[in-house]
Amino acid sequence: MAVIALNEDNFESTVLNGGIALVDCWAPWCAACKPFAPIYEKVAARYPENTFGKLDTRKEKSLVSALGVDHIPTLLLYREGILLFRQPGYFEEEQLEDIIRQAQSLDMDYVRAQIAAERDD
């Protein structure tokens, strides 16, 4: 699957669709974003079952604010609509693949139970 340009209109339907979705929050002026872009696209090609999106923080300021992204670049990872990972910075190819593998191996019933328990506290 190709990397999808995300915006307010397609974010929810693209990212919160139930599978694993990664979001690269970037900006054209960001020096660390430039070398990460080809890595992100290469890994996206290797994991076509997952959704890979890019969010231009310069164009989508209200969405970026709603997501709580305050550093560029930032990588977000959702699974089944649940935000599991948010970290600013540059990632090497092996690191990005490790993040995906960890998300794939999670027991989502356990994750949902933990979230429910935290809400009950």
N, C-alpha and C positions, 0 to 999 in steps of 0.2 A: 504494500500500500504506500502511496506517495505521502509525503509530509503535507499536512493540511494547514493552511493559513487560518488561524482562529480569530474570531471576533465575537462581539456580544450576541450576534444573531445565531451563530452556529456552535458556540461553546458548549452549552448544555447538551444539545443533541449529539455532539461529536465526542465530548470527553466523558460525560456521565452516562454513557450508553450501556454500561454493565461489564465491559471487558477491562483490560489494562490500557490505560491511556497516559501517555507522557506529554508534558507541555514544556516547551523550551521558551522561557520568557526572555526576550532579547531586545536589542535596540541597534539601529544602524551605526550609531557612534561608538558602540561597545567594543573595545579592543579584544577582550576575551571571548566575545561571541563569534568573531570571525573564524578562528581556528576550530571552534566547536561545531560549527555548521556542517562541514563535510563528515565529521565523525557521527553526528546525529543522523544524517541522511544514510550513511553506510549501515548503521545499526538498525535503522528503520527498515531498510531493505532486507535485513537478516531476520527480522521479526514481523512479518507481514500480518500475523494474527492480532497484533496490537495496533493501537492507534497512536500516531505521532503527530503532534501539532506544534505550531510555532505561533507565539503570541507577540506581536510587535508592540512593545510597551509604550512606544511613542504615539501610536495611533489609537490604542485601546486603553486610555488612561483610567476610565471609570471601572472597567473590568479588572484591570491590574490592581486598582485600589481595593475593589471588593474581594479579590483573592488574597490580599495582604502581602503582595510582593513589593518589597522595598529595596531590593538589590538586583543588579543586572550583571551577569545572567543569573537566572534562577531556574532550577528544574523542579517540576511538580510531577508526581506520579499518582494516579488514581486507579483504583480497582473496584469494580462494582459501584462506582459513584462515590467511593470513600477516598479522601485524600490520605495517602499512606506515607508520602515522602515529599518534603520541601527542603531544598538546600540550594543556597546561592553558590556560584562558582563554576569553574570549568571542570569538565570530566573527561578523562581518557576513555578510549573505546572499551577497555576491559572493565573499568569502573562502571560505565553505563550498562554494560551487559550483566554485571554482577547485581546491580540494582534491579534490573528486570527479572533476573532469575530468582532473587529473593522475594519479589512481589508475586511471582508465579507460584512459589512454594508455600505461601501463607495459607493458613486455615482461616478462611473468611468467616466461618461460623464463630470461631474463637474471637476474631477481631470485632465482629458485631456485638458479641456478648460483652467484651471489654468496654466498648463504647457505651452500651446500655448501662453497664455497672457504673461507669463514670458519671453518667447523666443522673442516675439515681442517688448519687452521693450528695 
